[in-house]
Amino acid sequence: MIYLDNAATSFPKPEPVYEALDRFARTSLANPGRAGHRMAIAAEEQLDAGRNTLNRFFRGEAPERWIFTLNGTDGLNIAIKGIVRPGDHVVTTDLEHNSVSRPLVALEKAGVISLTRLASEDGYLLPDAVRAAITPATTLVAMTHASNVLGTVQPIEPIATIVREAGAFFLVDAAQTAGVVPIDLRSLPVDLLAFPGHKALYGPTGIGALYAGPRTDGRLRPWREGGTGGDSSSPTQPQALPHALEGGTPNVLGVAGLTAGIAWVESRGPDELRCHEVDLLRRVVAWADDSNGWRIAGRWDPETHVGALSLIVPDPLTPQDLGAILDTSFDIAIRPGLHCAPYIHRRLGTYPDGTIRLSPGPFNTPDDIDAFLRALSEITVAMS
């Protein structure tokens, strides 16, 4: 299988990740903080190591500000539902994944918030559009760091400054950038950062993280309550981070894999990993430019792009048919459809069928891309 669906879940994982998962599962997979025996202590130490790794890699303010979540969606829900209050105004964009869009629309339909959704230009959000949308009632600006459909990296640095000057909170969905775009939380005024562990950080599925910056202290309400392994006497959820937002037994095995994945990323560097993936996509862009009918969605700028690219499929093909043919006849995995981001597809005019998205990873080669392009050429000729 030629796997080109890393924007959904990276595969394969680096060998040290598999080794860490196997070792931890066989020796230390107990309940952290719930008992005094050595396996429980080892599990708690793994959580501590994971928080310290995250804090070092993203240069956060303190390890306890890192909350382990089920995935990126879980972290975004904790942030959104914990920060907003009735009557608040929220600003978001048409680039968002449903993990941002659906919680916000649900709150809007329930009459809790008012919502402004900004339109991007060729896959990029203009900072001035954010400035113009903010009102005295704006509590939260929630947006993606990079579009999961287009791969376009957003100018969050100037946007973060605008949001901070307005006194609102800034939530960034880093699902497509964590691990391939450097993020420095000491210099970037981001209040909340959420991402899954199973994409470019090379952890397993079922683990993610949410960073809660100092400005959120006293504001974030827990979305779930339950056991925390420490203070069991309090009738309500403890207020101190990270336990305030971590009700229930955490996925310690996932944390072990995520920690190993981040170490592997650190050994190579996010810039090097991003450049490798973008260089592979250059071959696809050049092919599309020379082809008859195939088009790239969004503006292609290698300097502000991650390793995800959408192709607009020419008639009479559909993305779904093409994805199935590539899978069954050529043993190539890509992602057809709307990619859980319907608003940007409406903007592109590709709704409801969507596009095909390819997203290479660190273990893909130019030969993989050439095989993909030969398959597209063969299918196009056969269907014409």
N, C-alpha and C positions, 0 to 999 in steps of 0.2 A: 504494500500500500504506500503510495506517495501521499503523505498527510500534509495538507495545506489549509488546515482549519485551526491554527494556533490562536487566533483571536477569540475563539470559543473556549478551547481548552488546549493547553500546550501538550504535545506528545511527539516523541517520547520524553520522559523526564531524564535529567542527568543521572548518571549511575549513582552518585552519592546520595541522591534523594531516595532511590529504591533501597539502598543500604541502610539509611537512617530509619526508614519506615520499618524495615524488617527487624533491625536491631531493637528498636524501641518496643515494637509489638511483642517481641519475644522476651523482653527483660523488664520493662518498666510500665506497662500499660495498666496502671491502677488509677484510682480516683484521687486527683490532686487535692491536698488540703483537707481531705475528709477523714484522715486517719494518721497515726504517728508511725506506721511501719515504713520500712525502707523503700518499698516500691511507691507508696504514696508520696514520700518525700522526693523521690526521683522524678515523679510526674510533676510535682510542684516546681521543682528546679528546672524542668523543661519549659514550663510556662514562663518562668522568670528569664530563662535564656532567650526564649522567643521574643519577649517584650524588649529586652536589651538589644537584640539584633535589629529589630524593627526601628528602635529609637536611634541607633547608630546609623543605620542605612539611610533613613529619611531625615536625620538630624532633628528629631523631635525634642520637646522641652524636658520630658521625663518618661521613663519606661512605663510608669503606671497610667499614663495617658493613652496607652494602646489597649484597645478592647478587642478581644478575639471574637469573631462572628462566624456565622455559618458560611457566609460567602459575601460577595459585594452587595447583593440585593439586601441582605440582612443588615449590613452596616449602614446602607443608605436609608433604610426604613427606621432604624434606631435614631439616626441623626435627624431626619425630617420630622418624625412624629415626636421626638423628644424636644425639639427646639421651637416649633411653631405653637402659637396660641390663637384662640378665637379672635378674629378680626385682623389678623396679620395679612400682609401682602407679600407674595413670593414671586421672584423673577426666575425664569428658566428659559430653555432654548428649544429649537426644533431639532437639535442634534441628539437629544437624549434617548438613552435606552429606557425601556419600560420600567426598569427598577427605580428610576427617578420620576418618570412621567406618571405612572399609575398611582403611586401614593399621593402625589400632588393633585391629580385630577380627582381622586376619591375625596380628598379633603375639601377641594373646591365644590364638588357636588353636594357634600354634606353641609356646606355653608360655613365651614370653619375658616377658610382663607379665601382671598381673591388671588388670582393667578395671571401673570403676564408671561406669554411665551414669545420669545424673540426669534426672528427669522435670521438665519445665517446667510452669508453671501459666498457662493462657491465652496461651501463647506467650512467657512470660518465666521466666527462671531466678532463683530466690531465692538471694541471697548466703549465707544461713544454711544452705542445702542443701549448698553447696560446703564451707563450714566443717565441717559434720558428716561429710562424705564423706572428708575428708583424714585420712590415717593417717601414722604414722612412715615408712612405705614409699613414700608418695606422692612421686614425682619430677616429675610433669607434670600440669598441668590444661590441657586443650585444648578450646577452645570458639569458637563463632562470635560475632562482634560484633553481627550482625543476621541473623535467620532469612531464608534465601532463599525460603522458602515463605510466611511470614506477614508479613515486613517489620518484625518487632518488634526494636527495638534493645535489647540486653541491658545490664544495669547493670555493665559491666566495671570501672568505677572501684572500687567497694567490693570486688568479687571479686578484683581485682588486689592490693589491700592484704591481703586474707585469705591469698592464695596466697604473697605475699612474706613475710608474717609466719611462715608455716609452713615456709619455706625451700625450697619447690618452684619449678619453672619454670612460667611462664605463657605459653602459646601462643594467639594470637588470630587467627582467620580473619576478615580484614577485606574479604572479597570484595564484600559488599554495602554497605560503609560508606566505603571509601577513595574520597574525592572528594566525598562528600555529608555526612559527619559529621566534624567536626574531631577529629584525633588528635594529641596532643602527647606524644611519647615522653619528653620531659624531665620531665614531671610525672606521667605514668602509668607505674606499675611493671609494664610489660609486657616480657618477656624476648625474645619472638619474635613477629613480626608478618608475616603472609603475605597476599598478594592478587594477583589478575591485573591486567594493565594494560588489558584490553579492555572493562571495564564502565564505572564512573563516573569513570575517569581518561581515557577516550576514546582510548586507544592501540589499536593493531591486536591481533589475536589472535596468540598465540605468544610473548608477553612477560609477565613478572610480576616480583615482587620479594619477597625475604625479608629482614627486618631481624633481625640477631643482636645483642642487647644485651650489655653488658659482663659480665654474670653467666654468659654462655654460653662465655666464653673458656676454652679448654682442655677443654671438654666436648663440643662439637659435632664429630662425626666426619663426614668427607666421605662422601656417599652414592654419588658417582661420581668416578672419577679419570681424569685425562687431561691433554692439553695446556693450558697456562695462558698461553702467550705471553710469559712472563717467564723464570722459572727453569726451564730445560729440562734441567739437569744432575742434579737430584735424582732418585733412583730412586723416590721416593714423592711424593705430593701435597704441595705447599707448605703450611705450617701457618698462614701469615698470611692474614687476610681481605683482600679478598673471594675471592682465588684459591683458597683452601682448598676452597671450596664451588662453584667455577665451572669444573669440568673441561670442556674442549671449547670450540669457537668460539661465542661468544655471539651472540645475535640483535641485532646492532648496529642494523639497520634498525628493528626493533621498539622499541629504546631511543630512537631518534630520534623515532618517532611518539609514544611514551609521554611523552617530555620535552615535546613540543609540547602534548600533551593536558593535562598537569599545569599548564602555563603558562596554558592556556585556562581551566581550573578556577580557578586563582588569580585571574584577572582578574574572575571573577564571584563567587567565594566559595562554599564548600561549603554554608553555611546557606541561601543564596539558591537554590541548585540543588535542595536537598532540599525546601525549602518549596514551590517550584513543582510538584514531582512530587506531594507530599502534598496540595496544594490540588486537583490534578486528581483524586486518589483520593477526596477528600471527596464529589465528585459521585457516585461509584460507591457509596460507603457509604450516602448518602442514598437513592439509587435502590433498593438492596437492602433498606433498612429499610421502604420503602413497597411492596415487591414481594410477590408470593405465592409463597413457596417458596425464594427465593434467600437465602443466608446468607453472612456474612463469616466466614472462619476466623480464630480468634485474637481477642484483645482489640484493639479499635481505639482508639488513643490517638495523635492527630496529633503530639504533642510527642515521642513516643518511637517514631517510625515512619519508615522509609525508603520509597522509591517502589515497593514491591512489595506486592501484595494478592492473596490467594487467595479465590475464590468457591466455595462448596460447591454443586454442581450438583444441582438437583431431579430426581427421577425423572420420566419414563423416560429422560431424557437421560444421556449419559456425557460426561466431559470430553473424551475422544478424539473422539467424534462432533462435539461442539460446536466443538472446535478446527478440525476439518476443514471444517465448514460455514462458520465465520467466515473461514477462509482462501479457500476456493473460491468462495463466494457473496457475500461482503462485502469481500474484499480487506483483511482485518484479521488481524494476526499476534499471537497470544498463546501461552502455554505451558500445555498440558494435561498431566496425569499426576502423577507422584510427585516431580518436580523433583530427582532424585538425593538425596532426603532421606526415606527410607522410615520412619524411626523416628518422626518427628513426625506423619506421616500415620497410622501405627498409633495414636498418641496421640489424634489427632483423630477416628478412626473412618472416615477416608476411604481407607484402604488396601483393595484394591489399585488402584482406578481413579484415586485422587487428586482433584485439584481443577483449576480453571482459574486461572492466575495472569496478571494483567496488571501491567505495569511500565512506566509512561510515562517519557519522558526529557525533556531540556531543550528539545527541538524539537517536542514534542507540544503541542497546544492544547486548550481546552475543546471545540471543535468535534469533535476526534478522539474524545474521551471520549463526547460525546453520540451520535456515530455508532455507537460500540461499544455503548452502552446501547440505542439503537434496534434494533440488530441482535439483541441478546439478547432484547428484548421480542418482536420479530417471530418469532424461532425458538421462544420459549416458547409463544406462541399457536399456532403451526403444529403443535407437537408435543403440545399438550394435548388 
